[in-house]
Amino acid sequence: MTDRRYEQTLAYLYSLLPMYQKVGNQAFKKSLDNIKDLCWDLGLPQWQFKSIHVAGTNGKGSVSSMLSSILQESGYKVGLYTSPHLASFTERVRINGEQIPQNNVVDFVNMYRHSIEQIAPSFFELTVAMAFDYFAEQEVDIAVIEVGLGGRLDSTNIIRPEISVITNISLDHTHLLGNTLPEIAREKGGIIKPYTPVIVGERHPETDEVFQELANQHDAPIHFAQDEYDLLATDFNPSDSTRTYIQPDKSGTEKSYELDLLGDYQRKNLATVLSTVDWLRADGWLIPSPSVDAGLRKVIPNAGLLGRMQLIRQTPKTLCDTAHNEAGLSAVIAQLENMEAAHIHIVWGMVDDKQHATILKLLPKEATYYFVKPDVPRGLDALTLQLMAEGQDLSGTVHKSVWSGLQSAWKHANPRDLVFVGGSTFVVADALRALEESPQD
């Protein structure tokens, strides 16, 4: 049961602090001063635990969750910080899969209320400081810290990690990070620290040189996961909801990995994770192979990862995914179009600061659409979205909420059809919250 004091505390934070998910650019602080001042008042908790820092355009949450699960299965006490949350604020801060208790959130805000009101951090800065304080207090062995936005000026970028991980680079948040891949790579490469190994998940001719230059400046060993791992995906196994990935090696033997995350795009994320595990082992972390296997099979229960090609209903098969930029959505749409389905129904919403035409061009024209507005101030009006979509030969109906759009899709879908919910993190969040309140068979 939700504590009333907790609800009052969240209401206080939401009303006091600017939240990027709700208000956009005005919540983004181009300085680390606030988080440094706040953590100074907290006693510098960010330096009291070991950490792994994960940045990138797509895949940060998946890679962070996989690493957390593997380390947990290896016997370590593991903190995990991710954002944004989907169903509950406490998702952001976990230890061995357990969300931060509501009482801890209340106590933290009450204890540091004076600092919060004096420093006036953003909502994200406050949650980062809360996570660092909780991980230090609970004496975790290591914490996996996901970057929120960018890297160089992200509030998480005051830790001293054991290893830095950059999943990939593509165009997103260009109004804040830059209009070219090298510009964005330089921002995300800002997490590279002196003498600290860095794993880059995917090579790209426009960004490799940027990462190599930054690594050289910091005397940081750099490694590209794509050079080491070239995993092959097999078909989804519906009996245990896993996908199997096979890594052939030069001797002709093969190593297989079962992963409970169903997106085809996880193949590249898995390569990044395995390369990071290799570096951690070389640095003395005890990570047995059976723990890697178990951690990958249990990412969802161990790390609580939501919204990554998540199956939310069996009949009609209904999936949701938080992908919201061109690169991420291209991979998701390709997978949907390759799935066996009589027809595809898509519950679709977006926020107002995305490249709408570019993204709408990716969507299958033969699908039936249910246009919705996510329940955040940045949400794009559903009727406006419908008119934009019609310009791309996409047809569908307008609905007053994500939940009503999803219910309509279920009503019109046949058992052999496929329903997909996406377009924005907040569309998926609305759907998951609605499902929690009104569970379906």
C-alpha positions, 0 to 999 in steps of 0.5 A: 500500500502506498504511504500517504507521506510518500504521495505527499513527498512526490507531490512536493517534488513534482511541484517544486522541481522542473522535470525534463519528462514534463517540461522539456528543455527548461529542466536541462541544466548545462552545468554540474554545479547543482549536483555537486553542491547537493552531493557536498551537502550529502557528504559526497556519497558518489565517492563511497561506492564502486560503479559502472557508468553507462551512456549511449543513444539507445540501449542504456537501460537494457545494458545497465539492467543486464550488467546488474543482473549478471553481477547480482547472480555473481553474488554481489550487492548491486545498485542500479540507477535508471530513468525515467520511471514507467510505473513507479518513481521508486523504479529508478533506484534499486538494490538487487532488484528491490526498489528503494522503499517509500520511507527512504524517499520520504526521509531523504527529502525531509532530511535535506529539504533545506538544501533542496530548496536552497540549491533548487536542483532539477527533478533529475538532479535530485533523484541522482543525489538520492540514488547515490546517497542510498547506495552509499548508505546501503554499502553496495559492492557496485552500482550500475549508473545509467546516464540520463541525457548526453553524458558530459553535463549529465548529473550522473557524471560526477562518479569515479567508475570502474569502467565507462560504457557507451552503447551506440550513437544516433540522432536524438535530442539534437536540440541539446546535444548537437546536430551531427553524430560526431557532436553527439558522440563528443557529448556522450563521450564526456563520461570517459575518465582518466585511466578508466577503461571504456567499452564502446558497443558499436562502431561507426565511421563518424564517431570512432575517431571521436571516442579514440581521441577522447580516450587518448586524451584521458589515457583510457584503454578503449575497446569496441565490443563489435570487434569481439562479439558478433552474435547470431540470434535464433527464433523467439522461444514462446515456451519460456519467453527467451531468445537465444543468441549464439557466439561462434568462435574461430575454433568452430565451437559455439557459445549460446546465451538465453536472454529474457529480453525479446527485442531483436536489437538486444543482440548488439546490447548483449555484445556490449555487455559481454565485452564489459564483463570481460573487462570486469573479470580482467580487473579482478571481479569474480563473474563465473560463466554460470552467473552470466548465463543465469543473469541473462535469463533473469534480467526482468525479475532481477533488474525490473526492466520494463517496456523493452518489447515487453509482452503485456497480453497473450491474445491478441499478442500485445507488445510495448516498447519505449523506442522513440528515435529513428534508430531505435524505432527502425529496429522495433518496426523491422521486428514487428513486420517480421512477426507472424500476424494476420494484421498489426494494430498500433497504439501510437503517441509522441511528444512535441519535440521529436522529428515527427515526419522522419519517424512517421515515415518508418511506420508500416502503412498497412497497419491500423492506428489508434492515435493517443496523447501521452499524459504529460505536458509535452505530449503531442495532441492526438488529432494533430498527430493523426493529421501528420500521420495522414500525410504519410498515408497512415490511417487510424482513429483518435482516442482520448487516452492511451488506455482507451486507444489500447482497449479499442485496439483489443476490441478490433483485433482478431486473436491472430493479430498483433497489437503494439504500443509505442512512439514514446516512453510516456505512452508505454508508461501510461499503458503499464500504469493502466494495466496495473490498475485494470489488469487484463486476462 
